[in-house]
């Protein structure tokens, strides 16, 4: 069967089938509270991988596994010399994860393939659905491990050496579950890449919008800060003679938030972890350690936030005489997506009649590393109350279908109809 232009305009995915696939996969590692615990390269991850690979083969896809365990499921095109149009995400979860984070992107891609099969549509370029190893980083670090190795962000040897809390290495875990493949990571070509995902935040739901047209991913800078003063008795020590580490630390904590507010709309500033020593009710704190998380849509903006926090630290150290040490922990560059891919998502949402708005991702995704190798874009749908990385994570079935329909349309546009 050869699809006509009219067929393409009216083509839709099977939302009920997609939803059932999500629920079936979520049964593997299901938690009592309705979530999923399927840690990377665990026995439950093996079961999840086997299930998705089974579905792929039933849909006529060929399956390739690389040496870091990334899985590529390929639907042939008329011209298989062309690089594939790829979609995907991950199926590993947080220890108290939900049914949709990552899993939706993989199964929406599989639903695109099933829909093309249903209508006998052949594409010019091949289509591939990927799931990447250890995106979450819950069992092994670094996060986004499989796509990072694939893109050359770090070496295969570095990833293999990572160990979990029980001393099991990534390589050992891959061998144990049977997903230590033969293909060299990065040898697999990508023509373009699209990833559909729940937003993992509250913006779309708050705006009442169905589709987020993702323009990029925030740059991230993480630091650990230590402010050192002197413990003393809370009663006998006058206010003017104190070396109170907490009072100085709180000024820096406020600047983390203030700098993000000054550099909106995408500035983020978070202090998520604080340790106070000696942490006693009637002792002036002598040392405070806290985390700093700064994010923004461009590296220039997030680096400006960093500069402002460091400048205040220097001033406070000079004014108070307390020691302030700020040490870098990790840094991730901001990743803008391809203008053509962004436009394709926007046009698809509009053509399908879905409300849409520009979006920015505050969380990391495998699309970050894919974007280093090929034109890439992302599609967001709302999640209930903006909650993710939580067993109560939820999404509206209508939104799940809408995101898959947008994905279908952009992948067809990129892969083209067989001539």
Residue pairs with C-beta under 8 A, 6 or more apart in sequence:
1 119
1 120
1 121
2 122
2 417
2 418
3 11
3 119
3 120
3 121
3 417
7 119
7 121
8 409
8 412
8 417
9 351
11 115
11 119
11 121
11 408
11 409
11 412
12 115
12 401
12 405
12 408
13 108
13 111
13 112
13 114
13 115
13 401
13 404
13 405
13 408
14 111
14 114
14 115
14 118
15 397
15 398
15 400
15 401
15 404
17 111
17 114
18 107
18 108
18 111
18 400
18 401
18 404
19 397
19 400
19 401
21 55
21 107
21 110
21 111
22 99
22 100
22 103
22 104
22 107
22 400
23 99
24 51
25 48
25 51
25 52
25 91
25 99
25 103
25 107
26 36
26 99
26 103
28 36
28 38
28 44
28 47
28 48
28 51
29 36
29 37
29 38
29 44
29 47
29 48
29 93
30 36
31 37
31 96
31 391
33 96
33 391
33 392
34 99
34 391
34 392
35 93
35 96
35 97
35 98
35 99
35 390
35 391
35 392
35 393
36 93
36 97
36 98
36 99
36 103
36 391
37 44
37 93
37 94
37 95
37 96
37 97
38 44
38 45
38 48
38 91
38 92
38 93
38 97
39 45
39 92
39 93
39 95
39 136
39 138
39 139
40 92
40 133
40 134
40 135
40 136
40 137
40 138
40 139
40 140
40 145
40 173
41 69
41 92
41 133
41 134
41 139
41 140
41 170
41 173
41 174
41 176
41 177
41 179
42 139
42 173
42 177
43 177
45 91
45 92
45 177
46 177
46 178
46 179
48 91
49 71
49 91
49 131
49 177
49 179
52 71
52 73
52 91
52 106
52 107
52 110
52 131
53 63
53 71
53 73
55 110
56 63
56 73
56 110
56 113
56 129
57 63
59 75
59 110
59 113
59 114
59 117
60 75
60 117
61 73
61 74
61 75
61 113
61 129
62 73
62 74
62 76
63 71
63 72
63 73
63 74
64 71
64 72
64 74
64 181
64 183
64 188
65 71
65 72
65 179
65 180
65 181
65 182
65 183
66 72
66 150
66 181
66 182
66 183
66 184
66 185
66 187
66 188
67 156
67 180
67 181
67 182
67 183
67 184
67 185
68 133
68 145
68 146
68 149
68 150
68 156
68 159
68 170
68 174
68 185
69 133
69 146
69 174
69 179
69 180
69 181
70 130
70 131
70 132
70 133
70 146
70 147
70 149
70 150
70 181
70 185
70 188
71 130
71 131
71 179
71 181
72 86
72 128
72 129
72 130
72 188
73 110
73 113
73 128
73 129
73 130
74 84
74 126
74 127
74 128
75 113
75 116
75 123
75 126
75 127
75 128
76 126
77 84
77 122
77 123
77 124
77 125
77 126
77 127
77 415
77 418
78 122
78 123
78 124
78 418
78 419
79 124
79 125
80 126
82 124
82 125
82 126
82 191
83 125
83 189
83 190
83 191
83 374
84 125
84 126
84 127
84 128
84 189
84 190
84 191
85 123
85 125
85 126
85 127
85 128
85 191
85 192
85 193
85 194
85 411
85 414
85 415
86 127
86 128
86 129
86 130
86 190
86 191
86 192
86 193
86 194
86 370
86 374
87 105
87 108
87 109
87 112
87 127
87 128
87 129
87 130
87 193
87 194
87 195
87 196
87 407
87 411
88 105
88 106
88 109
88 128
88 129
88 130
88 131
88 132
88 193
88 195
88 366
89 102
89 103
89 104
89 105
89 106
89 109
89 131
89 132
89 135
89 195
89 196
89 197
89 365
89 366
90 102
90 103
90 105
90 106
90 131
90 132
90 133
90 134
90 135
90 136
90 146
90 366
91 102
91 103
91 106
91 131
92 102
92 133
92 134
92 135
92 136
92 138
92 139
93 101
93 102
93 103
93 136
93 138
94 101
94 136
94 138
94 389
95 138
96 389
96 390
96 391
97 136
97 389
97 390
97 391
97 393
98 387
98 388
98 389
98 390
98 391
98 392
98 393
98 394
99 393
99 394
100 198
100 383
100 388
100 393
100 394
100 395
100 400
101 197
101 198
101 200
101 388
101 389
101 393
102 131
102 135
102 136
102 197
104 196
104 197
104 198
104 381
104 395
104 400
104 403
105 195
105 196
105 197
106 129
106 130
106 131
108 196
108 400
108 403
108 404
108 407
109 129
109 130
109 196
109 407
110 129
111 404
111 408
112 127
112 129
112 404
112 407
112 408
112 411
113 127
113 129
115 408
116 123
116 127
116 412
121 412
121 417
122 417
122 418
123 412
123 415
123 416
123 417
123 418
124 415
124 416
124 417
124 418
124 419
125 191
125 414
125 415
125 416
126 415
127 411
127 415
132 144
132 145
132 146
132 147
132 150
132 366
133 145
133 146
133 174
133 179
134 140
134 143
134 144
134 145
134 146
134 170
135 143
135 144
135 145
135 146
135 147
135 365
135 366
136 143
137 143
137 144
137 145
139 164
139 165
140 159
140 162
140 163
140 164
140 170
140 173
141 162
142 148
142 154
142 159
142 162
143 364
144 364
144 365
144 366
144 368
144 369
145 159
145 162
145 170
146 185
146 366
147 366
147 368
147 369
147 370
148 154
148 159
148 369
149 155
149 156
149 159
149 185
149 186
150 185
150 186
150 188
150 369
150 373
151 186
151 369
151 370
151 372
151 373
152 186
152 372
153 369
153 372
156 185
159 170
160 169
160 170
160 171
161 169
161 170
161 171
162 169
162 170
163 169
163 170
164 173
168 176
171 180
174 180
186 373
190 370
190 373
190 374
191 374
191 414
192 338
192 341
192 374
192 375
192 376
192 377
192 414
193 367
193 370
193 371
193 373
193 374
193 375
193 376
193 377
194 341
194 345
194 367
194 376
194 377
194 378
194 379
194 407
194 410
194 411
194 414
195 365
195 366
195 367
195 370
195 376
195 377
195 378
195 379
196 378
196 379
196 380
196 381
196 403
196 404
196 406
196 407
197 365
197 378
197 379
197 380
197 381
198 380
198 381
198 382
198 383
198 388
198 393
198 395
199 205
199 212
199 359
199 380
199 381
199 382
199 383
199 386
200 362
200 363
200 383
200 386
200 388
200 389
201 362
201 363
201 383
201 386
201 388
202 385
202 386
203 212
203 359
203 386
204 210
204 211
204 212
204 357
204 359
204 380
204 381
204 382
205 382
205 383
205 384
205 385
205 386
206 386
207 357
208 355
209 355
209 356
209 357
209 382
210 349
210 354
210 355
210 356
210 381
210 382
210 399
210 402
211 345
211 349
211 354
211 355
211 356
211 357
211 379
211 380
211 381
211 402
211 403
211 406
212 356
212 357
212 358
212 359
212 379
212 380
212 381
213 342
213 345
213 346
213 349
213 356
213 357
213 358
213 359
213 379
213 380
214 337
214 342
214 345
214 359
214 360
214 361
214 377
214 378
214 379
214 380
215 297
215 336
215 337
215 342
215 358
215 359
215 360
216 297
216 334
216 335
216 336
216 337
216 360
216 361
217 334
217 335
217 337
217 360
217 361
217 362
217 363
217 364
217 365
217 367
217 368
218 266
218 268
218 295
218 296
218 297
218 302
218 334
218 360
218 361
218 362
219 295
219 296
219 297
219 298
219 299
219 301
219 302
219 332
219 333
219 334
219 335
220 293
220 294
220 295
220 302
220 330
220 331
220 332
220 364
221 292
221 293
221 294
221 295
221 302
221 303
221 305
221 306
221 328
221 331
222 291
222 292
222 293
222 294
222 328
222 329
222 330
222 331
223 291
223 292
223 294
223 306
223 326
223 327
223 328
223 329
224 289
224 290
224 291
224 292
224 326
224 327
224 329
225 249
225 252
225 289
225 290
225 291
225 292
225 313
225 324
225 325
225 326
225 327
226 287
226 288
226 289
226 323
226 324
226 325
226 327
227 245
227 246
227 248
227 249
227 252
227 287
227 288
227 289
227 322
227 323
227 324
228 245
228 286
228 287
228 322
228 323
228 324
228 325
229 242
229 243
229 244
229 245
229 248
229 284
229 285
229 286
229 287
229 320
229 322
230 243
230 284
230 286
231 277
231 278
231 283
231 284
231 285
231 286
232 242
232 243
232 283
232 284
232 286
233 282
233 283
233 284
234 281
234 282
234 283
234 284
235 282
237 284
242 284
243 284
243 286
243 320
243 321
243 322
244 284
244 285
245 285
245 286
245 287
245 288
245 322
246 276
246 285
246 288
248 288
248 316
248 320
248 322
248 324
249 274
249 288
249 290
251 312
251 316
252 290
252 309
252 312
252 313
252 316
252 324
253 271
253 274
253 290
255 308
255 309
255 312
256 269
256 270
256 271
256 292
256 293
256 294
256 309
257 269
257 270
257 271
258 269
259 267
259 269
259 294
259 304
259 305
259 308
259 309
260 267
260 268
260 269
260 294
260 295
260 296
260 305
261 267
261 269
262 308
263 296
263 301
263 304
263 305
266 295
266 296
266 297
266 301
266 360
266 362
267 295
267 296
267 301
267 302
267 305
268 293
268 294
268 295
268 296
268 362
269 292
269 293
269 294
269 295
269 305
270 291
270 292
270 293
271 290
271 291
271 292
271 293
272 291
272 293
273 290
273 291
274 288
274 289
274 290
274 291
275 288
275 289
275 290
276 285
276 287
276 288
277 285
277 286
277 287
277 288
277 289
278 285
278 286
279 285
291 329
292 309
292 326
294 302
294 305
294 306
294 309
295 302
295 362
296 302
296 305
296 334
297 334
297 360
298 334
299 333
299 334
302 334
309 326
310 326
313 324
313 326
314 324
316 322
316 324
317 323
317 324
332 364
332 368
335 367
335 368
335 371
335 372
336 371
337 367
337 371
337 376
337 377
337 378
338 371
338 375
338 376
338 377
340 375
341 375
341 376
341 377
341 410
342 377
344 377
344 410
344 413
344 414
345 377
345 378
345 379
345 406
345 410
346 356
348 405
348 406
348 409
348 410
348 413
349 355
349 356
349 406
350 356
351 409
352 402
352 405
352 406
352 409
354 402
354 405
354 406
359 380
361 378
361 380
363 388
365 378
367 376
367 377
367 378
370 376
377 410
379 403
379 406
379 407
379 410
380 403
381 395
381 396
381 399
381 400
381 402
381 403
382 395
382 396
382 399
383 393
383 394
383 395
384 392
384 393
384 394
384 395
384 396
387 393
387 394
